[in-house]
Amino acid sequence: MISSAIAPIQLPFAPRPISTELLSSWLLRVAAANLVSLWELLQGFEFRYGRVLTNVTVDYSLGDAAVAALSQFCRVAPEKIRALDLRQRSPHLSPALLLGFRFQNALLVCPRYSLRRVRYAFCPLCIARQRVLHVRWDWSVACLIHCAVHRTPLLDGCPACGEPDPLTFSGLDLSPIRLCRSCGMDLTEGVDHLSEGREKTNLQAIEDAFRAALMGVTPGPALLGEATDRAFRQFVEDMFQVLTRSLNPPSACPSTSAVPVLRRDILQIIAALILNAAPSSGPSARCKRYARGLILWATLLKVIPEYEGITLEQSSRRWPVALRRRFVSALYYRTRKRWPYTPYRAAGDFGNRFKYSDVVSVYDLSAGKRPPSGKFPI
């Protein structure tokens, strides 16, 4: 056990970072190798090197002083530590699109340092085949819900008990422990029934385009014409945040018994909007897509609060042209239809979710067909 008073300048054991993992995942493995909790490890680190680890989450925007100190503490080259920083790894990733800077119901003094780590989902197939159990960096991005390796849905917590932080990290030269640290369930159970390399869906195609855009790669012209990677990212980020807030009202609202809208449904909506704005080959197809686009967007305007809509109008100037045109057309259509009332959801309707049934039917979502809580992908 490493107490802050006897913390060494350099750790006796320090496993090497894995290039695809989160910084907090590596730190959890370092702590396990030294038979201490992550909280104890970082308390000792702070005693020796001062408060250099000041970023809100240890996974994003690591300071130079922290990199240098961790390099000496763990005997790892600075560039290898810097490469684990989400801001360094994906400079175009907005912190708002991370799953969260803390785990729900985490204790102030948590052995796993949960208040300062980013949340994650996980792929059971990856967990089953990793020689060293770790969390991939892209499992922490809210807009990515399929595994980039196996194309299978990621799981948001233990399927049995719902534990949001179920992975157990081993020390040096130990076999991976693939059991939920809360209930003991095998997190790889049922992987034999998961299919790899399944046919890519429209949603996965949008995910792939967004993952590439995070690296500065422009989407192909078949998707949105002459859209830039920056404009594409802006649209996905704006819509994801607005829809998450709009379709999941605060708990103080009357309909607290309603099932929260899943990230999968929100991304399905975003994918439908993007595919609707894709270039069409002929006039007839363009007319049909335009009419369909009015329905898609008008349905969303019914559930987006007015204050969110005003912000969205300003931000839409940075969207791809094709998507901006669809949005403006639907806004004009709703404004004419509802004049002099707001084209968005009125303040008096805040928390009223009955219109969400329209979203479910128009976008063919999975709402109402979900397995019990804790047993479905995110």
KAKAPE-V954827 format. One record per pair of residues at least 12 apart in sequence whose ideal C-beta (glycine too) atoms are under 8 Angstrom apart, sorted by the first residue. I is the first residue (numbers start at 1). J is the second residue. Records with the same first field share a line. If there is no record, write none. Layout:
I=J / J
This chain:
1=35 / 36 / 40
2=34 / 36 / 40 / 41 / 44
3=40 / 43 / 44
4=43 / 44 / 46 / 47
5=47
6=44
7=43 / 44 / 45 / 47 / 48
8=44 / 48
9=48 / 72 / 73
10=72 / 73 / 74 / 75
11=30 / 34 / 73 / 74 / 75
12=34
13=30 / 33 / 34 / 171 / 172
14=30 / 33 / 74 / 75 / 76
15=29 / 30 / 33 / 132 / 171 / 172
16=76 / 80
17=76 / 80 / 81 / 83 / 84
18=132 / 134
19=83
20=134 / 136 / 137
21=84 / 134 / 135 / 136 / 137
22=59 / 84 / 86 / 118 / 120 / 134 / 135 / 136 / 137 / 139 / 140
23=58 / 59 / 62 / 81 / 84 / 85 / 86
24=38 / 57 / 58 / 59 / 113 / 116 / 117 / 118 / 135
25=134 / 135 / 169
26=84 / 134
27=41 / 42 / 58 / 113
28=112 / 169
29=132 / 134 / 169 / 170 / 171
30=74
31=169
32=169 / 170 / 171
33=171 / 172
34=171
35=171
37=111 / 112 / 113
38=111 / 112 / 113
39=109 / 110 / 111 / 112 / 113
40=111
42=113
45=69 / 70 / 73
48=73
49=69 / 72 / 73
50=69
52=65 / 66 / 69
53=66 / 69 / 70
54=66
56=101 / 116
57=98 / 101 / 102 / 116 / 117 / 118
58=113 / 116 / 117
59=84 / 85 / 86 / 98 / 117 / 118 / 140
60=85 / 86 / 87 / 95 / 98 / 101 / 118
61=85 / 86 / 87 / 95
62=81 / 82 / 84 / 85 / 87 / 88
67=81 / 82
84=137
86=98 / 118 / 137 / 140
89=137
90=137 / 214 / 215
92=213 / 214 / 215 / 216 / 229 / 230 / 233
93=141 / 214
94=233 / 237
96=237 / 241
97=141 / 142 / 143 / 237 / 240 / 241
98=118 / 119 / 140 / 141 / 142
99=118 / 119 / 120 / 121 / 140 / 141 / 142
100=118 / 119
101=116 / 117 / 118
102=114 / 115 / 116 / 117 / 119
103=115 / 117 / 119 / 164 / 165
104=164
112=165
114=165
118=140
119=140 / 164 / 165
120=135 / 139 / 140 / 165
121=139 / 140 / 145 / 154 / 155 / 156 / 157 / 378
122=135 / 139 / 154 / 155 / 166 / 167 / 187
123=136 / 139 / 147 / 149 / 150 / 152 / 154 / 155
124=152 / 155 / 187 / 188 / 189 / 190 / 191 / 194
125=147 / 149 / 150 / 152 / 188 / 191 / 194 / 196
126=147 / 149 / 150
127=167 / 176 / 178 / 187 / 188
128=178 / 188 / 191
130=176
131=176
132=170 / 176
133=167 / 168 / 169 / 170 / 176 / 177 / 178
134=169
135=167
136=148
138=211
139=154
141=214
142=240 / 263
143=207 / 210 / 236 / 237 / 240 / 263 / 267
144=207 / 210 / 211
145=207 / 263 / 264 / 267 / 377 / 378
146=203 / 204 / 207
148=211
150=194 / 196 / 197
151=196 / 197 / 198 / 200 / 204
152=194 / 195 / 196 / 198
153=264 / 377 / 378
154=377 / 378
155=187 / 377 / 378
156=263 / 377 / 378
157=374
158=180 / 182 / 183 / 185 / 187 / 374
159=185 / 187 / 189 / 374 / 375
160=180 / 183 / 185 / 374 / 375
161=180 / 182 / 183 / 185 / 374
162=373 / 374
163=180 / 181 / 182 / 183
165=181
166=180 / 181 / 182 / 187
167=181 / 187
168=181
202=271 / 275
203=264 / 267 / 268 / 271
205=271
206=267 / 270 / 271 / 274 / 275
207=267
209=223 / 232
210=232 / 233 / 236
212=229
213=229 / 230 / 232 / 233 / 236
214=233
216=229
217=229
218=232
219=232
221=279
222=278 / 279
223=274 / 278
224=274 / 277 / 278 / 279 / 320 / 322 / 323
225=279 / 320 / 321 / 322
226=321
227=320 / 321 / 322
228=320
230=318
231=318 / 319 / 320
232=320
234=315 / 318 / 319
235=270 / 274 / 319 / 320 / 323
236=270
238=312 / 315 / 316 / 319
239=269 / 270 / 273
240=266 / 267 / 270
242=304 / 308 / 311 / 312
243=261 / 266 / 269 / 270 / 300 / 304
244=261 / 263 / 266
245=308
246=303 / 304 / 305 / 308 / 345
247=261 / 265 / 266 / 303 / 356 / 359
248=260 / 261
249=350 / 351 / 353
250=351
252=351
253=350 / 351 / 353
254=351 / 352
255=351 / 352 / 353
258=353 / 356
259=367 / 370
261=356 / 367
262=366 / 370 / 376 / 378
263=378
264=366 / 377 / 378
265=363 / 365 / 366 / 367
268=363 / 364 / 365 / 366
269=300 / 359 / 363 / 365
272=296 / 363
273=293 / 296 / 297 / 323 / 326
274=323
276=289 / 292 / 293 / 296 / 326
277=289 / 293 / 320 / 322 / 323 / 325 / 326
278=322
279=322
290=326 / 329
293=326 / 329 / 330
294=329 / 330 / 333
295=362
296=326 / 330 / 362 / 363
297=326 / 327 / 329 / 330 / 331
298=330 / 333 / 334
299=358 / 359 / 362 / 363
300=359
301=330 / 331 / 334 / 343 / 344 / 345
302=344 / 345 / 355 / 358
303=345 / 355 / 356 / 359
304=344 / 345
305=344 / 345 / 347 / 350
306=342 / 344 / 345 / 346 / 347
308=344
309=342 / 343 / 344
312=327
313=331
316=328
331=343
